[in-house]
């Protein structure tokens, strides 16, 4: 299978119907949080947040979206809050996430990128591991710290992280 070409571009307000429809789709609900239009708009307006549309360069077709938080001040690098892809198992998420990690390292100066993934989401865990992400063991104190300073993800999630030198090629 050849990998798709994917471009990241900033989300606009005109993209939010697509984002909300994808986020609230039955295939996504077990894996990602559900935000309102206002929550997405607030994230788009914050300087420490990045909201991206994943699109096909050839025709600008929207393929998914990704939200990232710059949490370097807390020592966690850049955090991927959410990635959602409409057409799964085609490599879109893998290509887009790798592009975002490179952006975080090269453009934002992050030493690492982390994300939380639900324990039952084995497909996503395999994809993240293929890119070089590894699980970060969290004792109760570390879990409290990261869920306070980065994102209040639930106990049903594990934290994974990739450093600048550990990102794998596609």
TORTINU-911931 format. One line per 4 residues: number of its first residue (from 1); their letters; for each residue x, y, z of C-alpha. Coordinates in nm, 2 decimals. Example, Ala and Ser with C-alpha at 12.3 -4.5 7.8 and 13.67 -1.06 7.14 Angstrom:
# residues 2
1> AS> 1.23:-0.45:0.78  1.37:-0.11:0.71 .
This chain:
# residues 170
1> XXXX> 0.00:0.00:0.00  0.14:0.34:-0.09  0.11:0.61:0.17  -0.13:0.90:0.10 .
5> XXXX> -0.02:1.25:0.06  -0.15:1.46:0.35  -0.11:1.83:0.42  -0.19:2.01:0.75 .
9> XXXX> -0.35:2.35:0.73  -0.50:2.56:1.01  -0.87:2.50:1.07  -1.10:2.78:0.99 .
13> XXXX> -1.45:2.85:1.12  -1.59:2.72:0.79  -1.43:2.38:0.86  -1.62:2.33:1.19 .
17> XXXX> -1.92:2.15:1.05  -1.68:1.89:0.91  -1.49:1.87:1.24  -1.81:1.83:1.45 .
21> XXXX> -1.96:1.58:1.21  -1.64:1.37:1.22  -1.60:1.40:1.59  -1.96:1.31:1.67 .
25> XXXX> -1.97:1.02:1.42  -2.05:0.68:1.59  -1.71:0.54:1.47  -1.52:0.81:1.66 .
29> XXXX> -1.72:0.84:1.99  -1.56:0.55:2.17  -1.22:0.69:2.11  -1.22:1.07:2.13 .
33> XXXX> -1.39:1.34:2.33  -1.68:1.54:2.20  -1.65:1.92:2.19  -1.90:2.19:2.11 .
37> XXXX> -1.84:2.44:1.83  -1.75:2.70:2.10  -1.49:2.47:2.25  -1.33:2.43:1.91 .
41> XXXX> -1.34:2.81:1.84  -1.17:2.87:2.18  -0.90:2.62:2.10  -0.85:2.78:1.76 .
45> XXXX> -0.81:3.13:1.92  -0.55:3.03:2.18  -0.18:3.09:2.11  -0.08:2.77:2.29 .
49> XXXX> -0.32:2.55:2.08  -0.30:2.44:1.72  -0.61:2.32:1.53  -0.53:2.16:1.20 .
53> XXXX> -0.73:2.02:0.91  -0.58:1.71:0.74  -0.63:1.75:0.37  -0.53:1.59:0.04 .
57> XXXX> -0.30:1.83:-0.14  -0.43:1.74:-0.49  -0.78:1.86:-0.43  -0.79:2.00:-0.07 .
61> XXXX> -1.04:1.73:0.03  -1.07:1.73:0.41  -0.96:1.39:0.55  -0.96:1.46:0.93 .
65> XXXX> -0.83:1.70:1.19  -0.57:1.73:1.47  -0.56:1.94:1.78  -0.22:2.00:1.96 .
69> XXXX> -0.13:2.18:2.28  0.21:2.35:2.34  0.29:2.23:2.69  0.66:2.27:2.68 .
73> XXXX> 0.66:2.50:2.99  0.54:2.20:3.19  0.80:1.97:3.05  0.58:1.76:2.83 .
77> XXXX> 0.67:1.91:2.49  0.37:1.92:2.26  0.06:1.73:2.34  -0.17:1.58:2.07 .
81> XXXX> -0.52:1.64:2.22  -0.70:1.48:1.94  -0.66:1.32:1.60  -0.96:1.20:1.39 .
85> XXXX> -0.96:1.06:1.04  -1.27:1.00:0.83  -1.13:0.71:0.63  -0.94:0.47:0.86 .
89> XXXX> -0.68:0.21:0.77  -0.54:0.40:0.47  -0.23:0.56:0.64  -0.38:0.91:0.67 .
93> XXXX> -0.35:0.93:1.04  0.00:0.79:1.04  0.13:1.04:0.77  -0.05:1.33:0.94 .
97> XXXX> 0.07:1.25:1.29  0.43:1.22:1.16  0.40:1.55:0.99  0.27:1.71:1.31 .
101> XXXX> 0.55:1.56:1.52  0.81:1.71:1.27  0.63:2.04:1.29  0.64:2.03:1.67 .
105> XXXX> 1.01:1.95:1.68  1.13:2.17:1.39  0.90:2.47:1.41  0.79:2.48:1.78 .
109> XXXX> 1.13:2.36:1.92  0.97:2.07:2.12  1.19:1.79:2.24  0.90:1.55:2.24 .
113> XXXX> 0.54:1.50:2.16  0.30:1.31:2.38  -0.06:1.19:2.36  -0.31:1.00:2.57 .
117> XXXX> -0.48:0.69:2.42  -0.75:0.48:2.56  -0.64:0.13:2.68  -0.90:-0.04:2.45 .
121> XXXX> -0.78:0.15:2.13  -0.53:-0.11:2.02  -0.53:0.01:1.66  -0.42:0.36:1.76 .
125> XXXX> -0.16:0.22:2.00  -0.01:0.01:1.72  0.00:0.31:1.49  0.17:0.53:1.75 .
129> XXXX> 0.42:0.26:1.84  0.51:0.22:1.47  0.60:0.59:1.46  0.82:0.55:1.77 .
133> XXXX> 0.59:0.65:2.05  0.64:0.45:2.37  0.42:0.43:2.68  0.52:0.66:2.97 .
137> XXXX> 0.47:0.48:3.30  0.27:0.70:3.54  0.26:0.64:3.91  -0.04:0.81:4.08 .
141> XXXX> 0.16:1.14:4.15  0.29:1.16:3.79  -0.06:1.09:3.66  -0.21:1.37:3.87 .
145> XXXX> 0.06:1.61:3.75  0.02:1.54:3.38  -0.37:1.54:3.41  -0.34:1.88:3.59 .
149> XXXX> -0.07:2.04:3.38  -0.14:1.90:3.03  -0.49:1.74:2.99  -0.74:1.58:3.23 .
153> XXXX> -0.75:1.25:3.05  -0.92:0.96:3.23  -0.78:0.66:3.41  -0.89:0.46:3.10 .
157> XXXX> -0.59:0.61:2.91  -0.22:0.56:2.89  0.03:0.82:2.80  0.26:0.77:2.50 .
161> XXXX> 0.56:0.99:2.40  0.81:1.02:2.12  1.13:1.21:2.14  1.29:1.41:1.86 .
165> XXXX> 1.55:1.14:1.78  1.31:0.84:1.81  1.05:0.93:1.54  1.05:0.66:1.28 .
169> XX> 1.03:0.69:0.91  0.72:0.58:0.73 .
